[in-house]
Structures are given as structure tokens and as C-alpha cells.
Amino acid sequence: MRLYVQLLLCLIISSCGSDDECPENARLINGNCICDIHYEGEFCDEERGFKFWGTWNAKRRCNFGPQFFIDSSFNISSRAIDSIVIQSGNLFFNYPIVGRIQSSTLIGFNYFQPPMSSIFDARMDYVGLDSIVFQVDEVTTSGGMWPCTFILTK
């Protein structure tokens, strides 16, 4: 209760005097409570990757060969404070793909190679309420890219 009263006073005055007056996962910078790098939200109580978590419906469009769409689902969960893991039975035979949270709306994936597969590069962008774009590029042996875009919705 004491913390909420202090937070309310900080908001009314629009500045705080010490880190003790900031919520957990925040610190005082130039008189304002700023969320630590891995947190966001009004009280800095939400991990940055939380909006990505859950089961998502996916439609895939690839830009090679015949144009086609494939429906599937993705399960996205937290791996650590700064990363997520994606798994889908229709994507690399449920091979877990680990991505690093780069901002509150972007997850980057270093090159990864599922078993018995090509090398891939990817990024995931949170584009609004319940909508994610997941771009996966297959790296060909000649160094070219074969891109696939997944549109994920809740």
C-alpha cells in the first residue's frame, strides 16, 4: 500500500526523489521512474516479451515456387527474461526456435538450422493488438534468400 501511495505522489508531482519511490523493476533517472530494460507497463510489472506469448493462428505465404498459403498454429513462450521460444508442428517439425527480445515490438533470431534442414534467418514484429508478422528467410547454398511471411493472429 505504501508503494502505491508513493507512486501516486510521484505521478502527481511528476518526479520522484529516490529509487525507493519507484516500482520494482524500475529506477530513478532525472527525477522520473524508468522501467528496467526487460520490463514495461505502467508499473513496470510486465516482461517485454509478454505480448508475444501464447498460441497463435498462422497463415504462411512463401515467395518461391507456386504461391501458397498454409494454416498452422504457433506456441510462443518465455525462455528467459530476454528471449522467447517458438514451436509449431508445421514449422521445422516442432523444432524449438529461440529468439532474442530486442525491443517491446521486435524479436530477432540469429541464423538457426533445424535438424535435416537448411539455414534460416528470421525476425518477428509485433504490429498491434493480437497481430504479429514473422519473417523467415531460408538461406540457399548459393547465398540467396527464399522468404516466407507468417501472419499470426490470436
Secondary structure, DSSP 8 states (H G I E B T S, - for coil): -HHHHHHHHHHHHT--SSGGGS-TTEEEETTEEEE-TTEESTTS-EEGGGGG-EEEEEEEEESSSS--EEEEEEEEEEEETTEEEEEBTTBGGG--EEEEEEETTEEEEEEE--TTS-EEEEEEEEEETTEEEEEEEEE-TTS-EEEEEEEEE-
